[in-house]
Amino acid sequence: MGVFDKLGKGLGMSSKELDVEEYMNAAEMENVDVMHEPADHYIKPVSLQQQSDLDLIKRELTEGNIILLNITEMAKRPNTLKGLVDDLRGFVEKQNGDIARIDNEKILLTPGKNGAKSHCKIAIIKTRRAPQK
């Protein structure tokens, strides 16, 4: 049984009656994640395309969410990217969070105790070691 079959069954509809596009575009479903249960914190992918994206990233970190930042578009402008990443680094450090580059296109940002709604601290292990057997 596929995901859409389960979704239709959960809504009391057969898969033949379920128009997924119509369902997913319904106004009342705008902020509902039908595939996952609510959580205290989320890992959110964000694409850094312009300076105004920093506000969204900072807000998400303040709410205690982890950001997987895609910098592919901004990497075309290295000087701008450096300034934005320095800004984010300063913000994350003030929040007692952490920041680490995963690869040439991704940066991971974690909230600190000041940003997270719970009393946890998330740290990034920044060394690469082969797993021990």
C-alpha positions in Angstrom: 0.0 0.0 0.0 1.5 3.3 -1.1 1.7 6.6 0.9 -1.2 8.1 -1.1 -3.3 5.0 -0.6 -2.7 5.3 3.2 -3.5 9.1 3.0 -6.7 8.5 1.2 -7.7 5.7 3.5 -7.0 7.9 6.5 -9.3 10.6 5.0 -12.0 8.0 4.4 -11.5 8.1 0.6 -10.3 5.6 -1.9 -7.2 6.4 -3.9 -9.4 6.8 -7.0 -11.3 9.6 -5.3 -8.3 11.3 -3.9 -6.9 14.2 -6.1 -3.5 14.7 -4.4 -2.8 18.0 -6.0 -6.1 19.4 -4.9 -5.7 18.1 -1.4 -2.1 19.4 -1.0 -3.1 22.9 -2.4 -6.1 23.2 -0.1 -5.9 26.4 2.0 -6.5 24.6 5.3 -3.5 22.4 4.6 -1.1 25.2 4.1 0.8 24.8 7.4 0.1 21.1 8.1 2.7 18.4 7.7 0.6 15.4 6.8 3.6 13.0 6.7 5.1 13.7 10.2 4.0 14.1 13.7 4.7 17.5 15.5 8.1 17.9 17.1 9.8 20.3 19.4 12.5 21.0 16.9 13.0 20.5 13.2 15.9 20.2 10.8 15.1 22.7 8.1 16.7 23.0 4.7 17.2 26.6 3.6 18.7 28.0 0.4 20.8 31.2 0.9 20.1 33.3 -2.1 20.1 36.8 -0.8 20.8 38.8 2.3 17.2 38.9 3.4 17.3 35.1 3.9 19.3 35.8 7.1 16.2 37.0 8.9 14.5 33.6 8.2 17.6 31.7 9.3 18.0 33.6 12.5 14.3 33.3 13.3 14.4 29.5 12.8 17.5 29.2 15.0 15.9 31.3 17.7 12.9 28.9 17.6 15.4 26.0 18.3 15.5 24.5 14.8 18.6 23.2 13.1 19.4 24.7 9.6 20.9 22.8 6.7 22.0 25.8 4.6 22.5 25.4 0.9 25.0 28.1 -0.3 25.3 27.0 -3.9 23.7 30.1 -5.4 25.5 32.5 -3.1 28.9 30.8 -3.7 28.9 32.6 -7.1 29.5 35.8 -5.1 32.3 34.7 -2.6 32.8 38.1 -1.0 29.0 38.5 -0.3 28.9 34.9 0.9 31.8 35.5 3.4 30.1 38.5 4.9 26.8 36.6 5.3 28.4 33.6 6.8 30.4 35.9 9.2 27.1 37.5 10.2 25.5 34.0 10.8 28.6 32.9 12.8 28.4 35.9 15.1 24.7 35.3 15.6 25.1 31.6 16.3 28.0 32.2 18.7 25.9 34.8 20.7 23.2 32.2 20.9 25.8 29.6 22.2 25.0 27.5 19.1 27.3 26.0 16.5 28.1 26.3 12.8 30.1 24.0 10.5 30.7 23.6 6.8 29.6 20.1 5.6 30.9 20.4 2.0 31.3 23.1 -0.7 27.5 23.6 -0.9 26.2 23.0 2.6 26.6 24.6 6.1 25.0 23.2 9.2 23.8 25.6 11.9 22.5 24.5 15.3 20.8 26.6 18.0 22.2 27.1 21.4 20.5 27.0 24.8 19.6 30.6 24.4 17.7 29.9 21.1 16.2 26.4 21.8 12.9 26.3 23.7 14.2 23.3 25.6 17.3 23.2 27.8 19.5 21.3 25.4 22.7 22.2 23.5 23.4 20.7 20.1 27.1 20.5 19.1 28.6 19.6 15.8 31.6 17.2 15.8 33.9 18.9 13.3 36.6 16.2 13.0 36.3 13.4 10.4 37.4 10.0 11.6 36.8 6.6 10.2 34.3 4.7 12.2 35.9 2.2 14.7 35.1 -1.4 14.1 
